[in-house]
Amino acid sequence: MTTTAAEERPATGDAAMPELKRSPTVKPPFTLSDIKRAIPPHCFQRSVARSFSYLLRDLASAAALLYLAVAVIPTLPAGGRLARVAAHAALDDAVGFALHTALLAPYFSWKHSHRRHHANSASLDRDEVFVPRRRSELSAYERRVIVGGGAAGRLAHLALQLAVRWPLYLACNAAGRPYPRFASHFDPSSPIFSGSRERAQVVVSDAGALAFSLALFRLASASSFWTVACVYGVPLLVVNDWLVLVTYLQHTDPAVPRYGGGEWDWLRGALATVDRDYGALLGAAFHNITDTHAVHHLFPSLPHYHTKEATRAIRPVLGEYYRFDTTPVARAAWRAARECVYVQPDGRLDGVFWYGNKL
């Protein structure tokens, strides 16, 4: 039986929220091969033409929005940018590099760290992003503002997280894997990367981001700072906010466990994610990564235009190991900000951790 956010949840003293049943933590009675057999074979077939049709749709949408901005805001000189988050593994490196660079994101650097996120999802020791702290590891800021600051402190922290977490994660590994030394997606010697090939590609990514930054500076010099801020800066901030919100809610939920030490295994880690409904419009805009993230973690190379069909096919196999949260997105974000402050041991099961919020 599939569990949802409307069924049962740990008691938190908030009567307004429905009960939410925790995900199972025992090893599942099925294998990855069992899951794959449930998916129609054609779902794994890729079409370059179809993939590029979605890219062209997104670029056309961005161009239309730019035209409307120029037409509606009389003081905004003409100019352009492409604001799109390209789905990884859907296009080749050349297209991915171009699109990520246009968003000042180091493509190859992120590609390598994201691959390791997929390989170690939900591991407290080796996951790469949105890695929660243990209660004993909370910083003074987290103790005073998030825990001690009440609702106002947690709301302020959530807003700050949406605004700056993505660039800070890239720049200094904020909320990333706890490496023994400084880590950055822009540093080829960072412990995030290994091997000469990966480090060389980090340099290429840095060069792309630097060149695009220079182009933005020249555009601002030729037109105005206002032009670049309105046409590029504000849309980029919106893209970053959505990126953080979507990924945060995919991996942060009081009903989803984290694993430490030898208890973690790949399949349970991949299943420790939450699908959510953002509505038809946003679902299409996000290429359904919001409501099909579980199957994406299980089969990252699956084309996004087949993930909804694949998700329907695997739900009977996954049963209670599949999570679809029907909680409205804004309420889910507030619940995560309020309840998912740190992780603490299960108390009965070694290596299993759950989110908590009290000192």
Secondary structure, DSSP 8 states (H G I E B T S, - for coil): --EETTT-----S-TTS--------S--SS-HHHHHHHS-GGGG---HHHHHHHHHHHHHHHHHHHHHHHHH-TT--S---------TTTS-HHHHHHHHHTTT--HHHHHHHHHHHHHSTTBTTT--BS---BGGG--HHIIIIIITTHHHHHHHHHHHHHHHHHHHHHHH-TTB---SS---TT-TTSTT--SHHHHHHHHHHHHHHHHHHHHHHHHHHHS-HHHHIIIIIHHHHHHHHHHHHHHHHHH--TTS-EE-GGG--HHHHHH---EE---HHHHHHTTTTTTSHHHHHH-TTS-GGGHHHHHHHHHHHHGGG-EEE-S-HHHHHHHHHHH-SEEEE-SSSTTEEEEE---
